[in-house]
Amino acid sequence: MQRLYTAIVAAKKVNSDTQMPWLKQVNASAWQPFLSKIQNMNTYALNMSETFTEAILSEKLELTAETVNNQFLKGNDQYPIPFNNVMIGTFMLTTLTEMVDLYQKIEPLKIDWTKAKVILRFVAGTNYTSGLSLESNWIGYYLNMVSGKTLPKDNLLIIPYAEIKKSVTSDKLSEEDLDYYATKLWTTTHQRTQIAKKVLTSIPDITSTRHNPIPGDYGYSSANNIDDFIIRLKFSLANSTEILSNATAFWMAGELQSKQWDYTQIDIPGITTGFPESISEYPSE
């Protein structure tokens, strides 16, 4: 706890540095309309964290699951905005930058999504069990939103151990590399799925295990329902097949698509909305 307190104090110093503002150094294009709100959230979060850790270190509070939940995560009299809001706001900002940066690279390509053949090679650190199905991988949902919901589901395949060929970073794939991706990987896998669907018609299908939308999905959870995103965050943490960013990404992609990818017009739970009654934003000091 003492190490944590020291880190918080150091972070406060960086956060208040007007000579080298950290937000300017990050320079995230999608954050620009919300810089003051992000700064205020961080100031609030650091002050709240410092006060809480001081109370633990001075033994004014006992460090228990109950005090962490009821005096910190859910807020308190001195800090009425729950720290849960900060957690969700932070996750939302992360997924927002990833999605906008990727969209700005994809959109100029003018892809005919109805004919696109998509391979997801998703490797994130050591998350070997995560994101191996379209249910547990937000990037598939995101690409569907980018396509204006025209990308056929059957045309998107997750092939996590695909090789990264040399020409992948070039403007154009070599013939050999194109054959590897388009024929050996995508077409071979896709044909197998189509044969099963079109030939084995007498055998009943097993539908998706996630039959209905769940908390944190766009269209299910409203922008001001922070509790839903906390529920989804716990779900993502507790299930080894889930990507942690699924907690907010299945919502943010839908919000961006609904606002025609104009990120200046979006709601950001935990940043612009989702506050307790009678509070509309983080304090400016």
Secondary structure as UniProt FT lines:
FT   HELIX           2..15
FT   HELIX           22..26
FT   HELIX           29..34
FT   HELIX           35..57
FT   TURN            58..59
FT   HELIX           65..68
FT   HELIX           69..73
FT   HELIX           83..106
FT   HELIX           107..109
FT   TURN            113..115
FT   STRAND          118..120
FT   TURN            125..126
FT   TURN            128..129
FT   TURN            134..135
FT   HELIX           138..146
FT   TURN            147..148
FT   HELIX           153..155
FT   STRAND          156..158
FT   TURN            160..161
FT   HELIX           166..169
FT   HELIX           175..178
FT   HELIX           179..187
FT   HELIX           188..199
FT   TURN            201..202
FT   TURN            215..216
FT   TURN            219..220
FT   TURN            223..224
FT   HELIX           226..238
FT   TURN            240..241
FT   TURN            244..245
FT   HELIX           246..258
FT   TURN            259..261
FT   HELIX           263..265
FT   TURN            270..272
FT   TURN            277..278
//
